Amino acid sequence: GPKVAVPFRYVGPEEVRRRFSEPELQALIKAAPTGTVRFRDLVAIQHTTKAGRVESYVKKPDLIPRGAESPGGWPIDLPIVMCLAGTKYLWDGNHRTLAELLRGNAEGRARLVDLDAALAKRKR
């Protein structure tokens, strides 16, 4: 279907992927706390979203039920934000976040993955 530009500055995921393997990221997502994030602080790792999917989330914000997990077992019920060196990457949940913006919200709940803390822990 038609695509809509993501309204955030684009920063590719390479820096995160260079430092962390997919299994490491999945484990960190599973352990991540939830919190509130200001949308203006986010950068996107994708350029576009599907318009119809965004519209679905505008109409039904709870389309993904609380506690929902990916086939790999990490939570997907909230957007996922990876925090690394002052950059907040919108890792997953672009459609839901854009829907929140279209509803007039400036912030929302997300899983906040602190990659800086994970790097510091590695050094210990």
C-alpha positions as CSV (number, residue, x, y, z in Angstrom):
1,G,0.0,0.0,0.0
2,P,0.9,3.7,0.0
3,K,3.8,4.7,2.2
4,V,4.2,7.7,4.5
5,A,7.5,9.3,5.4
6,V,8.5,8.9,9.0
7,P,8.6,12.4,10.6
8,F,11.9,11.9,12.4
9,R,15.5,12.4,11.4
10,Y,16.8,9.2,9.9
11,V,19.9,7.5,11.4
12,G,20.7,4.1,10.3
13,P,20.9,1.2,12.7
14,E,24.6,0.4,11.8
15,E,26.1,1.8,15.0
16,V,23.8,-0.3,17.2
17,R,24.3,-3.4,15.1
18,R,28.1,-3.0,15.0
19,R,28.2,-3.1,18.8
20,F,25.5,-5.7,19.6
21,S,24.4,-9.0,18.1
22,E,20.8,-9.8,17.5
23,P,20.6,-12.3,20.4
24,E,22.1,-9.6,22.7
25,L,19.6,-7.0,21.6
26,Q,16.7,-9.5,22.1
27,A,17.9,-10.2,25.6
28,L,18.2,-6.5,26.4
29,I,14.7,-5.9,25.0
30,K,13.3,-8.6,27.2
31,A,14.9,-7.0,30.3
32,A,14.1,-3.4,29.4
33,P,11.9,-1.3,31.6
34,T,9.1,0.8,30.2
35,G,9.0,4.5,30.4
36,T,7.8,7.7,28.7
37,V,9.7,9.1,25.7
38,R,9.3,12.4,24.0
39,F,8.8,11.8,20.3
40,R,10.9,14.9,19.4
41,D,13.9,13.1,20.9
42,L,13.7,10.1,18.6
43,V,15.5,9.2,15.5
44,A,14.2,6.7,13.0
45,I,16.0,3.7,11.5
46,Q,13.5,3.4,8.7
47,H,12.4,6.1,6.2
48,T,8.7,5.2,5.7
49,T,5.7,3.5,7.2
50,K,2.6,1.9,5.5
51,A,-0.3,4.4,5.6
52,G,-3.0,1.8,6.1
53,R,-1.2,0.3,9.1
54,V,-0.7,3.7,10.7
55,E,-4.4,4.4,10.2
56,S,-5.2,1.0,11.9
57,Y,-3.3,2.2,15.0
58,V,-5.0,5.6,14.9
59,K,-8.4,3.9,15.0
60,K,-7.3,1.2,17.5
61,P,-4.3,2.2,19.6
62,D,-4.4,-1.2,21.5
63,L,-4.2,-3.3,18.3
64,I,-1.2,-5.1,19.8
65,P,-2.4,-6.5,23.2
66,R,-0.5,-5.9,26.4
67,G,2.0,-8.7,26.9
68,A,2.3,-9.6,23.2
69,E,5.6,-11.2,22.2
70,S,7.4,-11.8,19.0
71,P,7.9,-15.3,17.8
72,G,11.4,-15.0,19.3
73,G,9.9,-14.2,22.7
74,W,10.7,-10.6,23.3
75,P,7.9,-8.1,24.1
76,I,6.3,-6.2,21.2
77,D,3.4,-4.6,23.0
78,L,5.1,-1.2,23.1
79,P,7.5,0.6,20.8
80,I,11.2,-0.2,21.5
81,V,13.7,2.7,21.9
82,M,17.4,1.9,21.9
83,C,19.4,4.5,23.8
84,L,23.1,4.7,22.7
85,A,25.5,7.6,23.2
86,G,22.7,10.2,23.6
87,T,20.8,8.9,20.5
88,K,17.3,7.5,21.0
89,Y,16.7,5.1,18.1
90,L,13.0,4.2,17.4
91,W,13.9,0.5,16.9
92,D,10.4,-0.9,16.6
93,G,7.0,0.7,16.7
94,N,7.2,3.3,13.9
95,H,3.6,2.8,12.9
96,R,2.3,3.1,16.4
97,T,4.5,6.1,17.2
98,L,3.3,7.9,14.0
99,A,-0.3,7.1,15.0
100,E,0.3,8.7,18.4
101,L,1.7,11.8,16.8
102,L,-1.4,12.0,14.5
103,R,-3.6,11.8,17.6
104,G,-1.8,14.9,18.8
105,N,0.4,13.3,21.5
106,A,4.0,14.6,22.0
107,E,5.1,11.6,24.0
108,G,4.3,8.0,24.7
109,R,5.2,4.8,26.5
110,A,8.0,2.6,25.2
111,R,10.5,-0.1,26.2
112,L,13.7,1.8,26.9
113,V,16.8,-0.2,26.1
114,D,19.9,1.4,27.7
115,L,22.7,0.2,25.5
116,D,25.2,2.5,27.2
117,A,24.6,0.6,30.5
118,A,25.0,-2.7,28.6
119,L,28.4,-1.5,27.2
120,A,29.5,-0.4,30.7
121,K,28.6,-3.8,32.1
122,R,30.7,-5.5,29.4
123,K,33.7,-3.6,30.6
124,R,33.4,-4.7,34.2
